[in-house]
Amino acid sequence: MKYVYLTLGFVLLAAPASAATVIANETLQRGDIIQAEDLTIKASANENQEDILGAYLGKQLKRTVYAGYKLNPAFVGNPILVKRNSRVNMIYRFGRLEINAWGRALDEGGEGDVISIMNLESRKRIQGTILPSGIIEVHT
């Protein structure tokens, strides 16, 4: 019996020594929309605080963050426009043809998210993208 030994090499990449830290000023609940006064940013001299703040402002929290704790970009997302099991307006566009129908959201999501919807008339499950107005644009 022959044994083959593999040697794995690891490459270490240099990363900036200091990264910006975003800290919650007060306890922020899941579902809260982040405002400028909710956060404190500790950035190095070469980092722009407005750019860092822009990544968080207007976003909705996916989990509770307690006062004094760090925020991670994974903790925030687009505000929820469509809730699960809610009745939604669906729109299908093909050229100049436009069809509207009612459906039931099988997922929740924010602007630009792709969710599953059940057509209330045909009972078929379809996919669609949430538009800024909350209407679902159906994919073909």
C-alpha positions as CSV (number, residue, x, y, z in Angstrom):
1,M,0.0,0.0,0.0
2,K,1.4,3.4,-1.0
3,Y,0.8,6.6,0.9
4,V,0.9,9.9,-0.7
5,Y,1.7,12.8,1.5
6,L,0.6,16.3,0.5
7,T,2.3,19.3,1.8
8,L,0.1,22.4,2.0
9,G,1.7,25.8,1.9
10,F,0.1,28.8,3.4
11,V,0.5,32.3,2.2
12,L,0.1,35.2,4.6
13,L,-1.2,38.4,3.1
14,A,-0.5,41.7,4.7
15,A,-3.5,43.5,6.0
16,P,-3.8,47.0,7.3
17,A,-2.8,47.1,11.0
18,S,-5.7,49.3,12.0
19,A,-9.2,48.9,10.7
20,A,-12.1,51.1,11.6
21,T,-14.2,50.1,14.6
22,V,-17.9,50.9,14.7
23,I,-19.4,50.9,18.2
24,A,-23.1,51.1,19.2
25,N,-23.7,54.1,21.5
26,E,-26.8,52.5,23.0
27,T,-28.5,49.1,22.8
28,L,-29.9,48.7,19.2
29,Q,-32.7,46.2,18.8
30,R,-33.1,43.8,15.8
31,G,-35.2,45.6,13.2
32,D,-34.0,49.1,14.1
33,I,-33.0,51.4,11.3
34,I,-29.5,52.8,12.1
35,Q,-29.1,56.6,12.5
36,A,-25.9,58.6,12.8
37,E,-26.3,59.3,16.5
38,D,-26.5,55.5,17.2
39,L,-22.9,54.9,16.3
40,T,-19.4,56.0,17.2
41,I,-16.6,55.4,14.7
42,K,-13.0,54.9,15.7
43,A,-10.9,55.2,12.5
44,S,-7.3,55.7,11.7
45,A,-6.1,58.9,10.1
46,N,-6.1,57.6,6.6
47,E,-9.8,56.3,6.8
48,N,-12.7,58.5,5.9
49,Q,-15.4,58.4,8.7
50,E,-18.2,59.5,6.3
51,D,-17.5,56.5,4.0
52,I,-17.6,54.1,7.0
53,L,-20.7,55.7,8.4
54,G,-22.4,55.5,5.0
55,A,-22.1,51.7,5.0
56,Y,-24.4,51.6,8.1
57,L,-26.8,54.6,7.9
58,G,-30.3,53.7,6.8
59,K,-29.6,49.9,7.2
60,Q,-31.8,47.6,9.3
61,L,-30.2,45.5,12.1
62,K,-30.5,41.7,11.7
63,R,-29.7,41.2,15.4
64,T,-29.6,43.1,18.7
65,V,-26.3,44.9,19.4
66,Y,-25.7,46.1,23.0
67,A,-24.3,49.5,24.0
68,G,-20.5,49.5,23.7
69,Y,-20.3,46.5,21.4
70,K,-18.8,46.5,17.9
71,L,-21.0,46.3,14.8
72,N,-20.1,44.0,12.0
73,P,-21.3,44.7,8.4
74,A,-22.9,41.3,8.5
75,F,-25.2,42.6,11.3
76,V,-27.0,45.0,8.9
77,G,-29.0,44.7,5.7
78,N,-31.5,46.6,3.6
79,P,-34.8,47.5,5.4
80,I,-37.5,44.9,5.2
81,L,-40.2,45.9,2.7
82,V,-42.0,42.6,2.4
83,K,-42.8,40.4,5.4
84,R,-43.3,36.7,5.2
85,N,-46.9,35.6,4.6
86,S,-48.0,39.1,3.6
87,R,-50.2,39.7,0.5
88,V,-48.1,41.3,-2.2
89,N,-48.7,42.8,-5.6
90,M,-46.8,41.0,-8.4
91,I,-45.9,42.4,-11.8
92,Y,-44.8,40.6,-14.8
93,R,-43.3,42.5,-17.7
94,F,-42.5,41.2,-21.2
95,G,-41.8,44.0,-23.7
96,R,-44.8,46.4,-23.5
97,L,-47.0,43.7,-21.9
98,E,-47.6,44.1,-18.2
99,I,-49.6,41.7,-16.0
100,N,-50.5,42.4,-12.4
101,A,-51.6,39.7,-9.9
102,W,-51.8,39.1,-6.1
103,G,-49.5,36.7,-4.3
104,R,-48.4,35.6,-0.9
105,A,-44.8,36.2,0.1
106,L,-43.1,33.0,1.2
107,D,-40.0,34.9,2.4
108,E,-39.2,38.4,3.7
109,G,-36.8,40.8,2.2
110,G,-35.7,44.3,1.3
111,E,-35.2,46.2,-1.9
112,G,-33.4,44.1,-4.5
113,D,-33.8,40.8,-2.7
114,V,-35.1,37.8,-4.6
115,I,-37.9,36.0,-2.7
116,S,-40.4,33.2,-3.4
117,I,-44.0,34.1,-3.8
118,M,-47.1,31.9,-4.2
119,N,-49.5,33.1,-6.9
120,L,-52.9,33.2,-5.2
121,E,-54.8,32.2,-8.3
122,S,-52.7,29.4,-9.7
123,R,-51.1,28.3,-6.4
124,K,-47.8,28.1,-8.2
125,R,-44.5,29.1,-6.5
126,I,-42.5,31.7,-8.4
127,Q,-39.4,33.9,-7.8
128,G,-39.4,37.7,-7.9
129,T,-37.3,40.7,-7.1
130,I,-38.5,43.3,-4.6
131,L,-38.8,46.8,-6.1
132,P,-38.4,50.0,-4.0
133,S,-42.2,50.4,-3.9
134,G,-42.6,46.9,-2.4
135,I,-44.0,45.4,-5.6
136,I,-42.5,42.1,-6.7
137,E,-41.2,41.9,-10.2
138,V,-41.7,38.3,-11.3
139,H,-38.8,36.4,-13.1
140,T,-39.5,34.2,-16.1
